[in-house]
């Protein structure tokens, strides 16, 4: 193990390590802690210069006000409306592409695979004008479908990379044996490979959920109205209204961050397995 | 009725003889179609648009290399390009910083799992929220950073209002989640370092930095590769933070190509789609240099298997 386990070091080293851990964490999360503290302060505290002390009372009304007076709940709902179908769509499509690229040997296999991989890295701006144009032509500009279709297509690149590598690592004998038995290809996919892909599907789902929930660029490009805008874009426009009303900005930020954070803590193992794919040989 | 089996006969045999060839394409079709429509075709279309003058509504007007020629005398384009280079260089700090943090946390004391997740936390949060958090951190008068500089130097610095420092302030905000990402890659990598090699090196008297450089880092190569890839791409994609924290200001000094393209093509500043497309093409070509390198290495690894 590297570095040498702290348990093998002197008592002083062990003691100072366990003292350093919480200090480092607090410093690391300082911006987050500051925002969290500000979000439960009444505006009178901020007006009277109480920025760092304890709140004079726990002002949960900030959250109420942000959610219902400024309609942040609507943006949250919009985000779910976009994110959930995207996760389902991108995972479904990439199960199919991953199966094709991971199982069959055919001409163009690697070429297509690396096209998906490379497409995943391109800057969004090179897609912006044509995708916006296409969305207008399809008549879905400023609707959830505009974002859902784009996100499904774009995330399929990353998901295919993931699924293909996962499927290629499955024992080939399993599939060969089924072929010899005369099992049809779609049955191999549905009854043999798909059940084995459950961990990959779980990992991808949490990752795509987070990526799409946190998207800001496409939300601003493809939607404009409060009835369709996801929470990232909504928070940005509310921030313009709130000019430095930090108790509201903070409460809004916390609310917008909550769903992916909850997702992360609930599905941590899958999340990290997905993110670190390829980090080890 | 009797003709039916005959009609099916040749069809079925075609399917039988070509099944192995056609099946993968059937599985690929939906994903490939979506990807072609929303990713591949738009890249080509953007290249085409970049040779036109177009406001998105009226007919397009061919201007040849006009947009590109204009770029070279556009001061704001040069500022954006310069800022992109600053982003790229400073963002790379996330890789060693992530490694350092991973080494710090790669222990087995009680509660370390929770510590690791909490350190990783910033990556899960949307960049919009990260931007707002740092805007609060840098805020004039009461912001923590402002107070810190006031305490140290006597006069507080409002980073985001200062044309010289604002870009660095935004990059620090971007480094926060990026370091967390690199950290988690390295933690996974460290978890898989061969313990016998470490022990052998330790018996030979290797320790500290020497051990890290000669024994551990070579084994962490896959993690380093991914960390570099995601950091380069992240640096060049930076848009959210600039948009949220400064909106390109003060005096346009924090613009980067991705943001300037958006401003030109879509915000009240512009609706010059052709010009915007030309900026996007430049950014795309810069990124292609890196993407080609990454993909080339991945193809080589793939063939090596």
Interface residues (C-beta under 8 A of the other chain):
Chain A: X1 X2 X3 X4 X5 X6 X7 X17 X18 X21 X24 X25 X28 X29 X30 X31 X32 X34 X35 X38 X49 X51 X52 X93 X94 X96 X97 X99 X100 X101 X103 X104 X106 X109 X110 X112 X114 X115 X116 X117 X118 X119 X121 X122 X123 X124 X125 X126 X127 X128 X129 X130 X131 X132 X133 X134 X149 X150 X152 X153 X154 X156 X157 X160 X185 X189 X210 X213 X214 X216 X217 X220 X221 X232 X235 X236 X239 X244 X246 X249 X250 X253 X256 X257 X260 X261 X263 X264 X265 X268 X272 X275 X276 X278 X279 X280 X281
Chain B: X19 X20 X21 X23 X24 X25 X27 X28 X30 X31 X32 X34 X35 X37 X38 X39 X40 X41 X42 X43 X45 X46 X49 X56 X103 X104 X106 X107 X108 X109 X112 X115 X117 X118 X119 X120 X121 X122 X124 X125 X126 X127 X128 X129 X130 X132 X133 X134 X136 X137 X139 X142 X144 X176 X181 X184 X185 X186 X188 X189 X190 X191 X192 X193 X195 X198 X202 X207 X211 X212 X215 X216 X222 X223 X226 X229 X233 X236 X237 X239 X240 X243 X244 X257 X258 X261 X262 X265 X266 X273 X276 X277 X279 X280 X281 X283 X284 X287 X290 X291 X294 X295 X298 X299 X302
